[in-house]
Amino acid sequence: MLAFTVAGSFWLEIVLRVGVLRRIKRALVSIAPIAFCFLIWDSYAISRRHWAFDPNQILGVYGPGGIPLEEYLFFLVVPLAAIMTIEAVRRVKGNWSMGDEQ
């Protein structure tokens, strides 16, 4: 699914030149606090056995908190795709302002 998300949105970076990856620090500053909160929640849910991952659906590489690599990637790839999509709409629409223009 992550590969489909990348294929479905990262082309916007090349074709429409949305510039999200050129401003990766800005994107990461936006993504990191929320991802951090959700990863803590994931870790808690995993430790309490409220949440689990099918071993047949993951690579088996785990990071801190017993969270699979795919979950870490999810919290990076999906928000980047969303930001790229928003920036693509802004690019196509022209003057669609969101209040962060410089």
KEDREN-384437 format. One record per residue: x, y, z of N, C-alpha, C, O, CB in turn. Coordinates in nm, 3 decimals. Last residue first. Glycine has a CB too. Layout:
<pt <X, Y, Z>, <X, Y, Z>, <X, Y, Z>, <X, Y, Z>, <X, Y, Z>>
...
***
This chain:
<pt <0.431, 3.303, 0.126>, <0.536, 3.395, 0.170>, <0.545, 3.514, 0.080>, <0.628, 3.602, 0.102>, <0.670, 3.326, 0.176>>
<pt <0.143, 3.138, 0.257>, <0.218, 3.195, 0.145>, <0.321, 3.295, 0.197>, <0.300, 3.361, 0.298>, <0.123, 3.263, 0.044>>
<pt <-0.025, 3.024, 0.428>, <0.117, 3.003, 0.454>, <0.204, 3.058, 0.340>, <0.323, 3.028, 0.331>, <0.145, 2.854, 0.472>>
<pt <-0.294, 3.047, 0.368>, <-0.241, 3.127, 0.477>, <-0.094, 3.107, 0.505>, <-0.041, 3.168, 0.598>, <-0.317, 3.099, 0.600>>
<pt <-0.386, 2.928, 0.147>, <-0.408, 2.855, 0.271>, <-0.349, 2.929, 0.390>, <-0.354, 2.879, 0.502>, <-0.347, 2.716, 0.262>>
<pt <-0.536, 3.007, -0.168>, <-0.449, 3.040, -0.056>, <-0.488, 2.963, 0.069>, <-0.606, 2.936, 0.094>, <-0.452, 3.189, -0.028>>
<pt <-0.528, 2.962, -0.485>, <-0.594, 2.894, -0.374>, <-0.506, 2.911, -0.251>, <-0.410, 2.835, -0.233>, <-0.621, 2.743, -0.405>>
<pt <-0.467, 3.065, -0.743>, <-0.462, 3.149, -0.622>, <-0.542, 3.089, -0.507>, <-0.617, 3.161, -0.440>, <-0.513, 3.288, -0.653>>
<pt <-0.419, 2.788, -0.897>, <-0.365, 2.924, -0.909>, <-0.361, 2.999, -0.779>, <-0.259, 2.996, -0.710>, <-0.444, 3.001, -1.007>>
<pt <-0.492, 2.524, -0.927>, <-0.597, 2.624, -0.905>, <-0.546, 2.767, -0.918>, <-0.624, 2.858, -0.948>, <-0.658, 2.604, -0.769>>
<pt <-0.243, 2.393, -0.949>, <-0.338, 2.390, -1.060>, <-0.443, 2.501, -1.048>, <-0.478, 2.565, -1.147>, <-0.407, 2.253, -1.066>>
<pt <-0.121, 2.446, -0.701>, <-0.050, 2.475, -0.826>, <-0.148, 2.486, -0.942>, <-0.139, 2.577, -1.024>, <0.055, 2.365, -0.855>>
<pt <-0.310, 2.347, -0.521>, <-0.274, 2.490, -0.519>, <-0.207, 2.532, -0.649>, <-0.234, 2.640, -0.701>, <-0.181, 2.520, -0.400>>
<pt <-0.295, 2.079, -0.591>, <-0.420, 2.153, -0.610>, <-0.393, 2.302, -0.612>, <-0.447, 2.374, -0.695>, <-0.522, 2.118, -0.500>>
<pt <-0.032, 2.031, -0.510>, <-0.069, 2.014, -0.651>, <-0.198, 2.089, -0.681>, <-0.209, 2.155, -0.785>, <-0.084, 1.864, -0.686>>
<pt <-0.050, 2.068, -0.235>, <0.032, 2.160, -0.312>, <0.002, 2.150, -0.462>, <0.009, 2.250, -0.533>, <0.181, 2.133, -0.287>>
<pt <-0.213, 1.848, -0.174>, <-0.259, 1.984, -0.147>, <-0.181, 2.085, -0.230>, <-0.239, 2.177, -0.288>, <-0.245, 2.016, 0.003>>
<pt <-0.037, 1.642, -0.253>, <-0.167, 1.657, -0.316>, <-0.223, 1.797, -0.296>, <-0.274, 1.858, -0.390>, <-0.265, 1.553, -0.261>>
<pt <0.177, 1.679, -0.076>, <0.198, 1.691, -0.221>, <0.067, 1.712, -0.295>, <0.060, 1.791, -0.389>, <0.269, 1.566, -0.275>>
<pt <0.045, 1.624, 0.164>, <0.099, 1.758, 0.141>, <0.124, 1.780, -0.008>, <0.095, 1.887, -0.060>, <0.230, 1.778, 0.220>>
<pt <-0.012, 1.352, 0.120>, <-0.120, 1.448, 0.141>, <-0.073, 1.590, 0.115>, <-0.143, 1.669, 0.051>, <-0.175, 1.437, 0.283>>
<pt <0.246, 1.246, 0.104>, <0.154, 1.234, -0.011>, <0.040, 1.335, 0.001>, <0.001, 1.397, -0.098>, <0.098, 1.091, -0.021>>
<pt <0.333, 1.298, 0.364>, <0.401, 1.360, 0.250>, <0.313, 1.356, 0.126>, <0.307, 1.454, 0.051>, <0.535, 1.288, 0.221>>
<pt <0.152, 1.133, 0.510>, <0.145, 1.279, 0.521>, <0.218, 1.351, 0.407>, <0.171, 1.454, 0.359>, <0.203, 1.323, 0.655>>
<pt <0.244, 0.877, 0.403>, <0.106, 0.924, 0.385>, <0.095, 1.075, 0.405>, <0.032, 1.141, 0.322>, <0.012, 0.851, 0.482>>
<pt <0.522, 0.858, 0.480>, <0.479, 0.857, 0.339>, <0.339, 0.916, 0.320>, <0.319, 0.998, 0.231>, <0.481, 0.714, 0.285>>
<pt <0.526, 0.865, 0.765>, <0.606, 0.957, 0.684>, <0.548, 0.970, 0.544>, <0.527, 1.081, 0.495>, <0.752, 0.910, 0.676>>
<pt <0.365, 0.672, 0.865>, <0.352, 0.806, 0.923>, <0.443, 0.908, 0.857>, <0.437, 1.027, 0.889>, <0.383, 0.800, 1.071>>
<pt <0.460, 0.452, 0.718>, <0.324, 0.500, 0.699>, <0.311, 0.644, 0.747>, <0.254, 0.729, 0.679>, <0.224, 0.410, 0.772>>
<pt <0.710, 0.408, 0.833>, <0.702, 0.459, 0.696>, <0.564, 0.516, 0.666>, <0.552, 0.616, 0.596>, <0.736, 0.349, 0.596>>
<pt <0.626, 0.302, 1.078>, <0.705, 0.425, 1.075>, <0.697, 0.490, 0.937>, <0.679, 0.611, 0.925>, <0.853, 0.396, 1.111>>
<pt <0.501, 0.076, 0.976>, <0.421, 0.175, 1.049>, <0.495, 0.308, 1.055>, <0.435, 0.414, 1.040>, <0.387, 0.124, 1.191>>
<pt <0.710, -0.069, 0.866>, <0.603, -0.021, 0.779>, <0.518, 0.086, 0.846>, <0.468, 0.177, 0.780>, <0.516, -0.136, 0.736>>
<pt <0.859, -0.147, 1.091>, <0.913, -0.047, 0.999>, <0.802, 0.013, 0.913>, <0.802, 0.134, 0.889>, <1.021, -0.108, 0.911>>
<pt <0.650, -0.195, 1.384>, <0.711, -0.240, 1.257>, <0.757, -0.123, 1.171>, <0.700, -0.014, 1.176>, <0.613, -0.326, 1.179>>
<pt <0.733, -0.133, 1.718>, <0.655, -0.088, 1.603>, <0.724, -0.132, 1.475>, <0.844, -0.108, 1.458>, <0.636, 0.066, 1.606>>
<pt <0.851, -0.164, 1.962>, <0.795, -0.282, 1.897>, <0.710, -0.250, 1.776>, <0.625, -0.330, 1.735>, <0.713, -0.358, 1.996>>
<pt <0.975, 0.060, 2.052>, <0.836, 0.041, 2.092>, <0.771, -0.080, 2.029>, <0.650, -0.099, 2.041>, <0.758, 0.161, 2.057>>
<pt <1.188, 0.106, 1.768>, <1.156, 0.130, 1.909>, <1.006, 0.113, 1.936>, <0.923, 0.148, 1.853>, <1.201, 0.270, 1.950>>
<pt <1.115, -0.132, 1.505>, <1.187, -0.021, 1.563>, <1.153, -0.007, 1.710>, <1.095, -0.098, 1.769>, <1.156, 0.109, 1.488>>
<pt <1.151, -0.435, 1.321>, <1.084, -0.356, 1.424>, <1.175, -0.246, 1.474>, <1.297, -0.263, 1.484>, <1.040, -0.446, 1.540>>
<pt <1.080, -0.625, 1.047>, <1.179, -0.530, 1.101>, <1.105, -0.438, 1.197>, <1.009, -0.371, 1.159>, <1.252, -0.448, 0.986>>
<pt <0.895, -0.772, 0.918>, <0.953, -0.829, 1.039>, <1.064, -0.745, 1.098>, <1.134, -0.789, 1.189>, <1.005, -0.966, 1.010>>
<pt <0.743, -0.687, 0.705>, <0.877, -0.741, 0.677>, <0.939, -0.809, 0.799>, <1.027, -0.894, 0.784>, <0.968, -0.629, 0.630>>
<pt <0.394, -0.793, 0.711>, <0.505, -0.700, 0.738>, <0.639, -0.769, 0.713>, <0.647, -0.892, 0.702>, <0.498, -0.646, 0.884>>
<pt <0.203, -0.985, 0.687>, <0.184, -0.862, 0.610>, <0.296, -0.761, 0.630>, <0.292, -0.653, 0.571>, <0.052, -0.799, 0.646>>
<pt <0.242, -1.188, 0.861>, <0.246, -1.222, 0.718>, <0.237, -1.099, 0.629>, <0.260, -1.108, 0.508>, <0.133, -1.318, 0.685>>
<pt <0.197, -1.077, 1.110>, <0.335, -1.104, 1.070>, <0.349, -1.142, 0.923>, <0.457, -1.128, 0.866>, <0.391, -1.215, 1.154>>
<pt <-0.020, -0.816, 1.156>, <-0.015, -0.952, 1.100>, <0.128, -0.979, 1.052>, <0.175, -0.911, 0.962>, <-0.118, -0.971, 0.983>>
<pt <0.000, -0.641, 1.453>, <0.029, -0.642, 1.311>, <0.044, -0.786, 1.266>, <0.111, -0.866, 1.330>, <0.156, -0.560, 1.279>>
<pt <-0.226, -0.501, 1.698>, <-0.124, -0.597, 1.654>, <-0.109, -0.586, 1.503>, <-0.194, -0.530, 1.434>, <-0.161, -0.742, 1.695>>
<pt <-0.357, -0.366, 1.993>, <-0.323, -0.344, 1.853>, <-0.215, -0.443, 1.816>, <-0.122, -0.466, 1.893>, <-0.276, -0.196, 1.827>>
<pt <-0.377, -0.423, 2.248>, <-0.498, -0.368, 2.187>, <-0.481, -0.360, 2.036>, <-0.578, -0.349, 1.961>, <-0.531, -0.229, 2.245>>
<pt <-0.160, -0.500, 2.398>, <-0.222, -0.599, 2.310>, <-0.360, -0.556, 2.258>, <-0.446, -0.638, 2.230>, <-0.235, -0.730, 2.382>>
<pt <-0.017, -0.313, 2.523>, <-0.139, -0.358, 2.593>, <-0.215, -0.464, 2.515>, <-0.320, -0.511, 2.558>, <-0.229, -0.239, 2.619>>
<pt <0.179, -0.262, 2.333>, <0.219, -0.317, 2.462>, <0.101, -0.370, 2.542>, <0.117, -0.463, 2.621>, <0.292, -0.210, 2.543>>
<pt <0.020, -0.149, 2.129>, <0.089, -0.278, 2.106>, <0.125, -0.342, 2.240>, <0.104, -0.462, 2.258>, <0.217, -0.258, 2.020>>
<pt <-0.058, 0.089, 2.252>, <-0.160, -0.008, 2.210>, <-0.099, -0.146, 2.186>, <-0.160, -0.248, 2.219>, <-0.232, 0.041, 2.083>>
<pt <0.195, 0.212, 2.284>, <0.111, 0.181, 2.400>, <0.009, 0.072, 2.365>, <-0.008, -0.025, 2.440>, <0.038, 0.309, 2.450>>
<pt <0.270, 0.237, 2.017>, <0.353, 0.161, 2.109>, <0.273, 0.119, 2.232>, <0.282, 0.005, 2.278>, <0.476, 0.244, 2.151>>
<pt <0.065, 0.407, 1.921>, <0.084, 0.272, 1.866>, <0.161, 0.184, 1.963>, <0.122, 0.070, 1.989>, <0.158, 0.280, 1.731>>
<pt <0.121, 0.636, 2.075>, <-0.007, 0.568, 2.090>, <0.002, 0.425, 2.037>, <-0.047, 0.333, 2.101>, <-0.119, 0.646, 2.016>>
<pt <0.370, 0.697, 1.968>, <0.358, 0.668, 2.111>, <0.229, 0.591, 2.137>, <0.227, 0.494, 2.212>, <0.361, 0.800, 2.195>>
<pt <0.288, 0.746, 1.708>, <0.380, 0.635, 1.733>, <0.381, 0.598, 1.881>, <0.391, 0.480, 1.916>, <0.522, 0.670, 1.687>>
<pt <0.130, 0.973, 1.740>, <0.067, 0.849, 1.696>, <0.158, 0.729, 1.719>, <0.109, 0.620, 1.748>, <0.031, 0.859, 1.548>>
<pt <0.328, 1.159, 1.822>, <0.214, 1.128, 1.909>, <0.149, 0.995, 1.870>, <0.116, 0.914, 1.956>, <0.110, 1.241, 1.903>>
<pt <0.496, 1.156, 1.592>, <0.548, 1.120, 1.724>, <0.435, 1.079, 1.818>, <0.443, 0.976, 1.886>, <0.628, 1.238, 1.785>>
<pt <0.325, 1.259, 1.399>, <0.375, 1.121, 1.386>, <0.425, 1.072, 1.521>, <0.399, 0.958, 1.560>, <0.487, 1.112, 1.280>>
<pt <0.302, 1.520, 1.498>, <0.184, 1.434, 1.492>, <0.226, 1.287, 1.483>, <0.169, 1.201, 1.550>, <0.094, 1.472, 1.372>>
<pt <0.570, 1.616, 1.475>, <0.498, 1.616, 1.604>, <0.377, 1.522, 1.606>, <0.353, 1.453, 1.705>, <0.452, 1.756, 1.638>>
<pt <0.643, 1.561, 1.190>, <0.706, 1.497, 1.306>, <0.624, 1.501, 1.435>, <0.610, 1.398, 1.500>, <0.837, 1.561, 1.331>>
<pt <0.516, 1.725, 0.995>, <0.477, 1.585, 1.013>, <0.523, 1.529, 1.148>, <0.449, 1.456, 1.213>, <0.533, 1.500, 0.900>>
<pt <0.635, 1.977, 0.999>, <0.489, 1.964, 1.006>, <0.446, 1.823, 1.045>, <0.349, 1.805, 1.119>, <0.426, 2.003, 0.873>>
<pt <0.898, 1.915, 0.972>, <0.859, 1.992, 1.090>, <0.708, 1.985, 1.109>, <0.658, 1.987, 1.222>, <0.905, 2.140, 1.078>>
<pt <0.888, 1.796, 0.720>, <0.915, 1.714, 0.838>, <0.879, 1.784, 0.968>, <0.835, 1.721, 1.063>, <1.061, 1.674, 0.842>>
<pt <0.841, 2.021, 0.557>, <0.744, 1.912, 0.564>, <0.764, 1.828, 0.690>, <0.667, 1.793, 0.758>, <0.754, 1.823, 0.439>>
<pt <1.077, 2.164, 0.601>, <0.947, 2.224, 0.632>, <0.840, 2.116, 0.647>, <0.759, 2.120, 0.739>, <0.907, 2.325, 0.523>>
<pt <1.263, 1.984, 0.499>, <1.269, 2.023, 0.641>, <1.136, 2.081, 0.686>, <1.087, 2.052, 0.795>, <1.383, 2.125, 0.666>>
<pt <1.197, 1.973, 0.225>, <1.171, 1.857, 0.311>, <1.175, 1.892, 0.459>, <1.099, 1.835, 0.538>, <1.273, 1.748, 0.281>>
<pt <1.163, 2.123, -0.008>, <1.146, 2.187, 0.124>, <1.117, 2.079, 0.228>, <1.025, 2.092, 0.309>, <1.031, 2.293, 0.122>>
<pt <1.178, 1.948, -0.211>, <1.281, 2.053, -0.206>, <1.278, 2.125, -0.071>, <1.379, 2.179, -0.027>, <1.260, 2.155, -0.320>>
<pt <0.947, 1.804, -0.170>, <1.075, 1.740, -0.136>, <1.191, 1.840, -0.136>, <1.291, 1.818, -0.069>, <1.104, 1.628, -0.234>>
<pt <0.761, 1.996, -0.260>, <0.756, 1.947, -0.122>, <0.890, 1.885, -0.083>, <0.940, 1.910, 0.027>, <0.642, 1.844, -0.105>>
<pt <0.730, 2.097, -0.520>, <0.839, 2.146, -0.434>, <0.838, 2.098, -0.290>, <0.908, 2.154, -0.206>, <0.837, 2.292, -0.433>>
<pt <0.569, 2.052, -0.739>, <0.507, 2.107, -0.619>, <0.610, 2.151, -0.515>, <0.578, 2.234, -0.429>, <0.414, 2.005, -0.558>>
<pt <0.585, 1.991, -1.023>, <0.690, 2.062, -0.947>, <0.633, 2.130, -0.823>, <0.649, 2.251, -0.804>, <0.758, 2.166, -1.037>>
<pt <0.424, 1.832, -1.168>, <0.373, 1.965, -1.134>, <0.473, 2.050, -1.055>, <0.446, 2.166, -1.024>, <0.246, 1.952, -1.056>>
<pt <0.606, 1.612, -1.209>, <0.523, 1.667, -1.316>, <0.477, 1.810, -1.286>, <0.490, 1.898, -1.371>, <0.402, 1.578, -1.340>>
<pt <0.742, 1.568, -0.960>, <0.814, 1.580, -1.088>, <0.731, 1.655, -1.192>, <0.779, 1.749, -1.255>, <0.851, 1.440, -1.141>>
<pt <0.549, 1.566, -0.763>, <0.674, 1.638, -0.738>, <0.747, 1.664, -0.869>, <0.808, 1.769, -0.887>, <0.765, 1.558, -0.641>>
<pt <0.363, 1.391, -0.857>, <0.329, 1.534, -0.855>, <0.452, 1.621, -0.835>, <0.460, 1.734, -0.883>, <0.226, 1.563, -0.745>>
<pt <0.459, 1.144, -0.806>, <0.479, 1.194, -0.942>, <0.446, 1.343, -0.949>, <0.495, 1.413, -1.038>, <0.392, 1.115, -1.041>>
<pt <0.368, 1.085, -0.555>, <0.502, 1.142, -0.565>, <0.535, 1.191, -0.705>, <0.629, 1.269, -0.724>, <0.605, 1.041, -0.521>>
<pt <0.113, 0.962, -0.576>, <0.126, 1.105, -0.544>, <0.265, 1.164, -0.565>, <0.277, 1.284, -0.590>, <0.086, 1.126, -0.403>>
<pt <0.109, 0.696, -0.649>, <-0.008, 0.778, -0.674>, <0.010, 0.925, -0.650>, <-0.070, 1.006, -0.697>, <-0.118, 0.730, -0.593>>
<pt <0.349, 0.587, -0.561>, <0.322, 0.594, -0.705>, <0.208, 0.689, -0.736>, <0.210, 0.757, -0.839>, <0.290, 0.456, -0.760>>
<pt <0.304, 0.606, -0.282>, <0.417, 0.676, -0.345>, <0.390, 0.694, -0.494>, <0.407, 0.803, -0.548>, <0.550, 0.598, -0.323>>
<pt <0.082, 0.440, -0.262>, <0.072, 0.579, -0.218>, <0.183, 0.661, -0.281>, <0.160, 0.773, -0.328>, <0.080, 0.588, -0.064>>
<pt <0.189, 0.199, -0.350>, <0.081, 0.261, -0.426>, <0.065, 0.408, -0.389>, <0.038, 0.492, -0.475>, <-0.052, 0.185, -0.403>>
<pt <0.372, 0.157, -0.141>, <0.422, 0.174, -0.278>, <0.315, 0.238, -0.367>, <0.347, 0.323, -0.450>, <0.465, 0.039, -0.338>>
<pt <0.197, 0.119, 0.071>, <0.287, 0.235, 0.071>, <0.341, 0.263, -0.068>, <0.354, 0.378, -0.109>, <0.403, 0.214, 0.169>>
<pt <0.082, -0.118, 0.000>, <0.000, 0.000, 0.000>, <0.087, 0.125, 0.000>, <0.053, 0.226, -0.063>, <-0.093, -0.001, 0.120>>
***
